[in-house]
Amino acid sequence: MGMGFYKEERIALFVDGANLYSAARALGFDIDYKKLLTMFQGEGRLVRAFYYTALFEDQEYSPIRPLVDWLDYNGYTMVTKPAKEFTDAQGRRKVKGNMDIELAIDLLDMAEHLDHAVLFSGDGDFRRLVEAVQRRGVRVSVVSTIKSSPPMIADELRRQADNFVDLSDVAKRVARNFHEPDQRNAQQGNNQSRNADYDDDEYDDEEYDEPIVERL
């Protein structure tokens, strides 16, 4: 399918790791990041692919470390910082990490070198950032989904973007071991995405998996 790109455009990807992970899981699949990179290399002149995530640096082993290392060696520019851990009122261990500032700075810095920026996030807080980049002459596409329940993208961000790409529409091109989800599996994915808190035993350590990290 066409995604609204021109072959001569200079493109950069800005991937909010936790947000993309949640959107994909809500749709019932995992992202194959090699396929994702290849897809956008075919859409134009890919200048850079940034990936943003918080890391659990105080742990002997972090479940996200294999993903970070793989991306670092395979065409992505990693932007990380330590996650913050706390215990909530119910005694549950929680982890928070907000990469919004880092993503915004990089996108503004890169704007003069780009024709088209691709933001992988549904966070409505990015609406003003998108507007600022558009004023510099850069087109902005946003990748998220409205096919989950509730939708993973804020309406104001979708309205501001020059182009909206629903993750479900490109699932066949970017999913790991893609299969058509039935309604039951999709609903199960939605529930997991909404209810999951980070837990050592909850997530596997496969190379592409990104634990959910809450925003501050």
Legacy VTK file of the C-alpha trace (Angstrom):
# vtk DataFile Version 3.0
C-alpha trace
ASCII
DATASET POLYDATA
POINTS 216 float
0.000 0.000 0.000
1.109 3.594 -0.584
1.958 5.525 2.567
2.211 9.045 1.155
6.000 9.219 0.656
7.987 10.479 -2.322
11.047 8.559 -3.496
13.287 11.649 -3.400
12.367 12.582 0.171
14.929 12.509 2.976
13.243 10.499 5.740
14.015 9.926 9.409
12.217 7.649 11.872
11.579 8.636 15.486
10.427 5.551 17.391
8.931 5.896 20.871
9.798 2.324 21.847
7.277 1.768 24.634
4.471 3.378 22.644
5.117 1.319 19.516
5.382 -1.849 21.608
1.987 -1.146 23.192
0.324 -0.404 19.844
1.658 -3.584 18.251
0.679 -5.733 21.224
-2.805 -4.202 21.203
-3.100 -5.456 17.618
-1.791 -8.890 18.559
1.680 -8.975 16.992
5.337 -8.111 17.609
7.443 -5.760 15.500
10.270 -7.102 13.360
12.583 -4.084 13.404
14.634 -5.268 10.451
11.481 -5.427 8.325
10.439 -2.010 9.627
13.731 -0.454 8.550
13.591 -2.161 5.165
10.067 -0.913 4.531
11.034 2.731 4.992
14.271 2.326 3.056
12.002 1.470 0.143
9.853 4.577 0.618
12.569 7.218 0.188
16.096 8.186 1.256
16.284 7.030 4.872
18.687 9.358 6.704
18.371 8.093 10.276
16.247 5.832 12.473
16.127 6.847 16.146
14.822 4.510 18.842
13.985 5.853 22.327
13.682 3.771 25.472
14.379 3.836 29.194
16.784 1.225 30.559
16.941 -0.673 33.846
20.607 -0.029 34.535
20.626 -1.159 38.172
19.639 -4.722 37.261
22.162 -7.476 36.604
20.110 -8.422 33.545
17.580 -6.219 31.788
14.982 -7.903 29.543
15.256 -5.036 27.078
19.058 -5.245 26.722
19.012 -7.824 23.870
16.691 -5.542 21.899
18.846 -2.467 22.538
22.016 -4.268 21.501
20.419 -5.719 18.362
19.053 -2.350 17.239
22.390 -0.649 17.944
24.170 -3.066 15.597
21.471 -3.058 12.912
20.912 0.463 11.674
19.185 2.244 14.555
20.488 5.187 16.589
19.728 4.354 20.210
18.703 7.085 22.655
18.387 5.790 26.218
18.340 6.919 29.818
17.851 5.181 33.179
14.291 4.253 34.122
12.930 5.255 37.525
11.601 2.526 39.769
9.122 2.919 42.622
6.496 0.998 44.615
2.888 2.155 44.381
0.308 2.314 47.166
-0.687 -1.320 46.564
2.911 -2.452 46.956
3.373 -3.184 43.263
6.744 -2.505 41.668
6.472 0.037 38.858
8.935 1.549 36.417
8.596 4.950 34.759
10.530 6.514 31.929
9.758 9.506 29.731
11.750 10.038 26.541
9.596 12.880 25.153
12.208 15.618 25.629
14.963 13.593 23.986
12.750 12.776 21.009
11.603 16.399 20.629
15.167 17.770 20.692
16.373 15.283 18.086
13.432 15.915 15.781
13.900 19.700 15.940
17.658 19.353 15.397
17.195 17.061 12.400
14.405 19.084 10.772
16.692 21.110 8.483
18.139 17.890 7.065
14.781 16.221 6.377
11.834 16.372 4.040
9.694 13.873 5.936
9.742 12.824 9.603
7.990 9.649 10.767
6.861 9.637 14.394
5.986 6.279 15.945
3.766 7.379 18.809
0.155 8.157 19.589
0.956 10.577 22.417
-1.071 13.780 22.116
1.716 15.713 23.844
3.606 15.573 20.540
1.018 17.662 18.673
2.851 20.965 19.238
6.160 19.346 18.278
4.651 18.153 14.999
3.276 21.629 14.334
6.679 23.236 15.008
8.436 20.855 12.614
5.808 21.412 9.935
6.457 25.179 10.133
10.038 24.388 9.141
8.833 22.815 5.925
8.986 19.162 7.001
6.101 16.799 6.393
5.249 14.558 9.339
3.678 11.116 9.287
2.470 9.492 12.495
2.370 5.714 12.923
0.008 4.284 15.533
-3.427 2.659 15.450
-7.106 3.426 15.757
-8.007 -0.253 15.337
-7.443 -1.084 19.014
-9.985 -0.426 21.751
-9.435 2.240 22.899
-7.463 3.784 19.994
-3.745 4.174 20.730
-3.441 7.598 19.076
-4.750 10.893 20.407
-7.186 12.568 18.024
-5.344 15.905 18.164
-2.077 14.297 17.061
-3.752 12.458 14.201
-5.381 15.690 13.009
-2.094 17.607 13.112
-0.078 15.042 11.159
0.271 15.376 7.395
-0.273 11.646 7.104
-1.489 8.933 9.458
-0.315 5.349 8.971
-2.324 2.790 10.891
0.005 0.088 12.176
-2.570 -2.557 11.338
-2.395 -1.594 7.651
1.327 -2.382 7.456
1.298 -5.366 9.828
2.044 -7.856 7.058
5.176 -5.891 6.180
6.573 -5.295 9.669
5.244 -8.074 11.923
7.308 -10.953 13.205
5.612 -14.262 12.220
2.533 -12.415 10.976
-0.864 -14.095 10.995
-4.332 -12.627 10.660
-5.650 -12.055 14.211
-9.156 -13.094 15.102
-11.350 -10.818 17.183
-10.666 -12.768 20.371
-6.892 -12.467 20.020
-7.120 -8.768 19.224
-9.207 -8.157 22.337
-6.738 -10.150 24.423
-3.925 -7.990 23.080
-5.865 -4.841 24.008
-6.348 -6.048 27.569
-2.675 -6.914 27.971
-1.590 -3.545 26.627
-3.865 -1.591 28.966
-3.202 -3.610 32.113
0.475 -4.580 31.943
2.971 -3.256 34.468
6.593 -4.214 34.207
7.430 -7.398 36.080
10.563 -9.537 35.894
8.548 -12.662 35.145
5.949 -11.099 32.869
8.020 -10.446 29.757
10.281 -12.777 27.829
13.745 -11.750 26.703
13.394 -12.255 22.967
15.507 -9.853 20.957
12.634 -7.698 19.749
10.579 -7.377 22.928
10.162 -4.005 24.650
8.730 -3.937 28.188
6.076 -1.341 28.837
7.490 1.662 30.682
5.066 4.184 32.076
5.518 7.901 31.450
6.281 10.382 34.192
LINES 1 217
216 0 1 2 3 4 5 6 7 8 9 10 11 12 13 14 15 16 17 18 19 20 21 22 23 24 25 26 27 28 29 30 31 32 33 34 35 36 37 38 39 40 41 42 43 44 45 46 47 48 49 50 51 52 53 54 55 56 57 58 59 60 61 62 63 64 65 66 67 68 69 70 71 72 73 74 75 76 77 78 79 80 81 82 83 84 85 86 87 88 89 90 91 92 93 94 95 96 97 98 99 100 101 102 103 104 105 106 107 108 109 110 111 112 113 114 115 116 117 118 119 120 121 122 123 124 125 126 127 128 129 130 131 132 133 134 135 136 137 138 139 140 141 142 143 144 145 146 147 148 149 150 151 152 153 154 155 156 157 158 159 160 161 162 163 164 165 166 167 168 169 170 171 172 173 174 175 176 177 178 179 180 181 182 183 184 185 186 187 188 189 190 191 192 193 194 195 196 197 198 199 200 201 202 203 204 205 206 207 208 209 210 211 212 213 214 215
